[in-house]
Amino acid sequence: MTEETVPRPDRPTPLHRVDVAVVGGGLVGLTVAIGLAEAGLEVAVIDRAAPADQTLPAFDGRASAIAHASVRLLETLGIWRHVADHQPIEQIRVSDGNSRLHLHFDAAELGDGPLGEMVENRHLRLALFRRAAEIKTLHLFAPVDLCAIEHAPGRVTLRLADGSTIAAALLIGADGRASRVRRQAGIRHFGWSYGQQGIVATIRHELPHGGIAHERFLPSGPFAILPLTDHRSSLVWTVRDREADAAFGLPAALFEEAIRRRVGGFLGRIAVEGRRWRYPLGLQLAERYVAPRTALVGDAAHGVHPIAGQGLNLGLRDAAALIEVLVEAARLGEDPGDELVLARYQQWRRFDNVLLACVTDGLNRLFSNDITPIRIARDLGMEVTGRIGPARRFLMRHARGTVGRLPRLLQGLPV
């Protein structure tokens, strides 16, 4: 199989019976499916996008900071060995505009590997598709549209646009912030827009980045410079809604000049590589994660500001917890869609996700302004925190995803 080859999805029989059906074949949905199928459950994944399209460089342009614990999850599930391209994050530098005060994290202080890995999403998707193709009990149906979700005693039935039907004991919604699964389950959600958009682009630069991720807080929002392989970095430039059209629509030369001013000279000569994308930023939380024979994971359950780079990692923690709960239930002979089984998953994950959402919301509000007293206080706070070893090391362990009650997969242990 060549690097660019994407495994061909299955086609369902007129009636396909499985233990678990996952709607949404993205990064979190496929991870859940792989973990469950590897443990012997029959799993179907339904997605409206073709796998070959999802691995193209022009699909969405995003790259993700994969925390150390999330890497252990992907290694344990046999996914990481298929990731063709990744860049270790050795250090993180957090600064406030042009202030000389900053917060600096160095993985060498912990002595246990990098803080995480930067991976272009297309490479991670390809790794997931390859691993999924190795597991006989995992069935990927894509591209196909989902026409209806029907509940009956003991099962959930999915009717697809090609006329086929999938029946499952449990339905997992991994279908993003606009989740149809969440809506049909009657699960309400709340949240708000930040009045910001994230413009995403990739730059190629003259000087090496040293594996350092930079987060600079500007009045309009954070500007992140995230290290990739081959003298490249991924940029996330946060702008206010009212400025987004003008910034995103700049001619290539002017856009590149705007990026150069914000990056500065530490990377030498830079050039924007490829196209640019933009995404609206907001907070969204589901009131609950479970309903009869239904569970939500990833963005279907929670969407947070990318200020700390934890959105995907939260989804992978959902995946690890749900895999552990369902595999243990299966070993005990329990129904995977049973209310008590699903309640264990919700109890495990919801508080952690709400807490992180509050933290990212607070950080964005704290740093996305230029009020002088607040700016001085936050700069001093960063400097003091950086000088207190235990506090600094705790924040680094949090960035690595190794704080709190961890599912076995996030510890690098099989379920």
C-alpha positions in Angstrom: 0.0 0.0 0.0 1.5 3.3 -1.0 1.5 6.4 1.2 -1.3 8.0 -0.8 -3.5 4.8 -0.9 -6.7 5.0 1.1 -8.4 1.6 1.9 -11.7 1.2 0.1 -14.8 1.3 2.4 -17.2 -1.6 2.7 -20.7 -1.6 1.3 -23.4 -2.7 3.7 -25.7 -5.7 2.9 -29.4 -4.9 2.8 -29.5 -5.5 6.6 -26.2 -5.3 8.5 -26.4 -6.2 12.2 -23.6 -4.9 14.5 -23.0 -4.2 18.2 -22.2 -0.5 17.7 -22.8 2.0 14.9 -20.7 5.1 14.8 -22.1 8.1 12.9 -19.1 10.2 11.9 -15.9 8.8 10.5 -13.6 11.6 11.6 -10.6 11.5 14.0 -12.6 10.7 17.1 -15.2 8.5 15.5 -12.7 6.3 13.8 -10.6 6.0 17.0 -13.7 4.8 19.0 -14.5 2.4 16.3 -11.0 1.0 16.1 -10.8 0.5 19.9 -14.1 -1.3 20.1 -13.6 -3.4 17.0 -10.1 -4.4 18.1 -11.7 -5.8 21.3 -14.0 -8.0 19.2 -17.2 -5.9 18.9 -18.8 -5.6 15.5 -18.7 -2.0 14.6 -20.1 0.0 11.6 -18.9 3.5 10.8 -21.1 5.7 8.6 -19.8 8.9 7.0 -21.0 11.1 4.2 -17.4 12.0 3.0 -15.3 9.7 1.0 -12.1 8.6 2.7 -10.0 9.5 -0.3 -11.3 13.1 -0.1 -10.6 13.4 3.6 -6.9 12.7 3.1 -6.3 15.3 0.4 -4.0 18.3 1.4 -6.8 20.7 0.4 -9.5 19.0 2.6 -9.3 21.3 5.6 -5.7 22.4 6.1 -5.7 21.9 9.8 -3.0 20.3 12.0 -3.5 19.1 15.6 -1.3 19.2 18.7 -1.6 15.6 20.0 -0.9 15.4 23.7 1.6 12.9 25.0 -1.2 10.8 26.6 -3.2 10.9 23.3 -0.1 9.6 21.5 0.0 6.6 23.9 -3.7 5.9 23.1 -2.9 5.9 19.3 0.1 3.7 19.8 -1.8 1.2 21.9 -4.5 0.9 19.3 -2.0 0.4 16.5 -2.8 3.7 14.8 0.4 5.7 15.5 2.7 3.4 13.4 0.7 4.4 10.3 1.2 8.1 10.9 3.7 9.0 8.2 4.7 12.5 9.3 4.8 14.1 12.8 6.8 16.7 14.6 7.6 16.5 18.4 6.7 19.5 20.5 9.7 20.1 22.7 8.8 23.5 24.1 5.9 25.9 24.4 6.4 29.7 24.6 3.4 31.8 25.7 3.6 35.5 25.3 1.4 38.5 25.5 1.7 40.7 22.5 5.0 42.6 22.6 5.6 42.1 26.3 9.0 40.8 27.4 7.3 38.7 30.0 6.4 35.2 28.9 5.7 31.6 30.1 8.1 28.9 28.9 7.6 25.2 29.1 10.4 22.8 28.2 9.8 19.0 28.0 13.4 18.4 29.1 12.4 19.5 32.6 10.1 16.5 32.9 12.5 14.1 31.2 9.8 11.9 29.8 9.7 12.7 26.1 8.1 15.6 24.3 5.0 17.5 25.4 3.2 16.2 22.4 3.3 15.8 18.6 2.1 18.1 15.8 0.3 16.1 13.1 -1.4 17.3 10.0 -5.0 16.0 10.2 -4.8 14.4 6.7 -1.9 12.2 7.9 -3.8 11.2 11.0 -6.9 10.4 8.9 -4.9 8.2 6.6 -3.4 6.4 9.6 -6.9 5.8 11.0 -8.2 4.5 7.7 -5.3 2.1 7.3 -5.7 0.7 10.8 -9.4 0.4 10.3 -8.8 -1.7 7.2 -6.8 -4.2 9.2 -9.7 -5.1 11.6 -12.2 -7.6 10.3 -15.0 -6.6 12.7 -14.9 -2.9 11.6 -17.0 -2.0 8.7 -16.6 1.5 7.1 -19.5 2.7 4.9 -18.6 5.9 3.1 -19.5 8.0 1.3 -23.2 7.5 2.1 -25.9 9.7 3.5 -27.9 8.8 6.6 -31.6 9.1 5.9 -33.2 8.1 9.2 -32.5 7.0 12.7 -35.2 4.8 14.2 -35.4 3.5 17.8 -37.0 0.2 18.8 -36.8 -2.0 21.9 -33.2 -3.3 22.1 -31.8 -1.6 19.0 -31.2 1.4 16.9 -31.8 1.2 13.1 -30.0 3.4 10.6 -31.5 3.7 7.1 -29.0 4.8 4.5 -29.5 6.6 1.2 -28.5 3.5 -0.8 -31.5 1.6 0.6 -29.5 -0.5 3.1 -30.1 -0.7 6.8 -27.8 -1.1 9.8 -29.1 -2.3 13.1 -27.1 -1.8 16.3 -27.4 -2.1 20.1 -25.7 1.3 20.5 -25.4 4.4 18.4 -22.4 6.7 18.9 -22.7 10.3 17.7 -19.3 11.5 16.5 -20.7 13.8 13.8 -19.5 17.2 15.0 -20.9 20.3 16.4 -24.0 20.2 14.2 -24.6 16.6 15.3 -27.7 15.0 13.8 -27.4 12.1 16.4 -27.5 14.6 19.2 -30.5 16.4 17.7 -32.5 13.3 17.1 -31.8 12.0 20.6 -33.4 15.2 22.0 -30.2 16.3 23.7 -30.1 20.1 24.1 -26.9 22.1 23.9 -25.9 25.6 24.8 -23.0 27.9 24.0 -22.1 31.1 22.4 -20.0 32.6 19.6 -16.7 34.4 20.5 -17.2 36.8 17.6 -13.9 35.4 16.3 -12.7 33.3 13.4 -9.5 31.3 13.1 -7.6 31.7 9.8 -5.4 28.7 9.2 -2.4 28.6 6.9 1.0 26.8 6.6 4.3 28.6 6.2 7.7 27.5 5.0 10.6 29.2 6.7 14.3 29.6 6.4 15.4 28.8 9.9 14.5 25.7 12.0 11.7 26.1 14.6 13.4 23.8 17.2 10.2 22.0 17.9 8.9 25.1 19.7 5.2 26.0 19.7 4.4 29.7 20.1 1.2 31.1 21.4 1.0 34.9 21.2 -1.9 36.7 22.6 -3.1 39.7 20.6 -6.1 42.0 21.3 -8.1 40.2 18.5 -7.2 36.8 19.9 -4.3 34.3 20.0 -1.8 33.9 17.1 -0.3 30.4 17.2 2.8 29.2 15.4 2.9 25.4 15.6 5.9 23.4 14.4 5.6 20.9 11.5 8.2 18.9 9.7 10.5 20.1 6.9 11.0 23.7 7.9 7.2 24.3 8.0 4.8 25.6 10.7 1.0 25.7 10.9 -0.5 29.1 11.8 -3.8 29.9 13.5 -4.5 33.6 13.3 -7.5 34.6 15.4 -9.4 37.7 14.2 -12.6 39.3 15.1 -15.6 38.6 13.0 -15.8 42.2 11.7 -12.2 41.9 10.5 -12.3 38.4 9.2 -13.5 39.1 5.6 -10.8 41.7 5.1 -8.0 39.6 6.6 -9.0 36.4 4.9 -9.6 38.1 1.5 -6.2 39.8 1.4 -4.4 39.3 -1.9 -1.6 36.7 -1.6 1.2 39.2 -1.3 -0.6 41.3 1.3 -1.7 38.3 3.3 1.9 37.0 3.4 3.1 40.4 4.6 0.5 40.5 7.4 1.7 37.0 8.5 5.3 38.1 8.4 4.6 41.0 10.7 2.9 38.8 13.2 5.5 36.0 13.1 8.5 38.3 13.3 12.0 37.4 12.3 13.0 34.4 14.4 12.2 32.0 11.6 14.1 34.0 8.9 12.5 34.4 5.5 9.0 32.9 5.4 6.5 32.2 2.6 2.8 31.1 2.9 2.5 27.6 1.4 -0.8 26.5 -0.2 -4.3 27.9 0.4 -5.9 29.3 3.6 -9.0 28.3 5.5 -11.1 30.0 8.2 -13.4 28.6 10.9 -15.8 30.3 13.3 -14.9 30.0 17.0 -17.4 29.4 19.8 -18.2 27.3 22.8 -20.8 24.6 22.7 -21.7 22.0 25.4 -24.3 19.3 25.3 -26.5 19.1 28.4 -25.9 15.4 28.6 -23.8 12.9 26.7 -26.1 10.0 26.7 -29.7 9.1 25.8 -31.5 5.8 25.2 -29.0 3.6 23.3 -27.0 6.7 22.3 -23.7 8.2 23.4 -21.9 11.4 22.2 -18.2 11.9 21.8 -15.9 14.7 20.6 -17.4 17.8 19.1 -20.9 16.3 19.1 -20.6 16.6 22.9 -18.4 19.6 23.4 -16.7 22.3 21.3 -14.1 24.6 22.9 -11.9 27.5 21.9 -8.6 26.3 20.3 -6.6 28.6 22.6 -5.0 25.7 24.4 -5.0 23.2 21.6 -7.1 20.7 23.6 -10.2 20.2 21.4 -9.1 17.0 19.7 -7.4 15.7 22.9 -10.7 16.1 24.8 -12.4 14.0 22.1 -9.7 11.3 22.3 -10.2 11.2 26.1 -13.9 10.6 25.4 -12.9 7.8 23.0 -10.6 6.2 25.5 -13.2 6.3 28.3 -16.1 5.0 26.2 -14.0 2.2 24.8 -13.0 1.1 28.3 -16.6 1.3 29.6 -18.1 -0.6 26.7 -15.4 -3.3 26.5 -15.7 -4.0 30.2 -19.4 -4.2 29.8 -19.1 -6.6 27.0 -16.8 -8.9 29.1 -19.5 -8.9 31.8 -22.2 -9.8 29.3 -23.9 -6.4 29.6 -25.8 -4.7 26.9 -23.7 -1.9 25.4 -26.7 0.3 25.1 -27.9 -0.2 28.7 -28.7 3.0 30.5 -26.4 2.1 33.5 -23.5 1.3 31.2 -23.8 4.6 29.4 -24.2 6.5 32.7 -20.7 5.3 33.7 -19.2 6.9 30.6 -21.1 10.2 31.1 -20.0 10.4 34.8 -16.4 9.8 33.8 -16.2 12.5 31.1 -18.6 15.3 31.6 -17.0 17.1 34.5 -13.6 17.1 32.9 -14.9 18.5 29.6 -17.0 21.2 31.3 -14.0 22.3 33.4 -11.7 22.5 30.4 -14.4 24.5 28.5 -14.6 27.0 31.4 -10.8 27.3 31.5 -10.5 28.0 27.7 -13.4 30.4 27.8 -11.8 32.3 30.6 -8.4 32.4 29.0 -9.8 33.7 25.8 -11.7 36.5 27.6 -8.7 37.3 29.7 -6.3 37.7 26.8 -8.5 38.9 24.0 -8.4 42.5 25.1 -5.9 45.3 25.6 -7.1 46.9 28.8 -3.9 48.1 30.5 -4.5 47.0 34.1 -5.6 43.6 33.0 -2.7 43.3 30.6 -0.2 44.1 33.3 -1.8 41.7 35.8 -1.8 38.8 33.3 1.8 39.4 32.2 3.0 39.4 35.9 0.9 36.3 36.5 2.6 34.5 33.6 6.0 35.5 34.8 5.4 34.4 38.4 3.9 31.1 37.3 6.9 30.5 35.1 9.2 31.0 38.0 7.4 28.5 40.3 8.7 25.1 39.5 5.9 22.9 40.8 3.2 25.1 39.1 5.1 25.1 35.9 5.6 21.3 35.9 1.9 20.8 36.8 0.9 22.9 33.7 3.3 20.9 31.5 1.8 17.6 32.8 -1.7 19.0 32.0 -0.6 19.9 28.5 0.7 16.4 28.1 -2.7 15.0 29.1 -1.3 13.1 32.1 -3.3 14.7 34.9 -6.5 13.2 36.4 -8.1 9.8 36.2 -6.9 8.4 33.0 -8.4 5.6 31.0 -6.1 2.7 30.5 -5.5 3.5 26.8 -4.2 7.0 27.7 -1.7 5.3 30.1 -0.5 3.2 27.2 -2.2 0.0 28.6 -4.5 -2.3 26.7 -8.2 -2.4 27.7 
